[in-house]
Amino acid sequence: MRRSSEVSRTEERHLAVASATLGPWRAASAVGALGGGVSLALNTITGDFGLSVLAGSLSVALMLFFLVGGAGAVLGGRRGERADHRIRRWATAHPWRVAAVPAGLLVVTDLVMRQILTAEGFFGSLWDGLWRGALVAVVVGVVGSMNRSKR
């Protein structure tokens, strides 16, 4: 028999996704667009251009987008927000589970984008997405853990 304070695995997944949606996604979009634009400009200045360069810049933009949004989700928002405080408390207590959401979304979107825009093989695209997703998960998880230890 389960006590009322215990949460099932399904409920944990729902809470992780709900927590991740509380991130500053508008700011994350701006940072991602800026980072992707800078990456594209630098590659264009060096004389390279093509779909693989565009895919690389989009990959940088996606990584920055999910990194900023995920970190904002585990840090918590401004006090005036109407977000459910229970979800915020759960996110603070479980930063690594919340970090898995933007990391997983990055892996999937990066893989799909690379398969559409480049001639790169599936496993090469998967590897690129996995290491970027791992980087996002580690950074977001560490930020959330440090935030939790502060409180």
Protein Blocks (a to p, Z undefined) as FASTA:
>chain_A
ZZfkbccfklmmmmmmmmmmmpcfklmmmmmmmmmmmmmmmmmmnopacjklmmmmmmmm
mmmmmmmmmmmmmnopafkbcbdfklmmmmmmmmmlmmmmmmmmmmmmmmmmmmmmmmcd
fklmmmmmmmmmmmmmmmmmmmmmmmmmmZZ
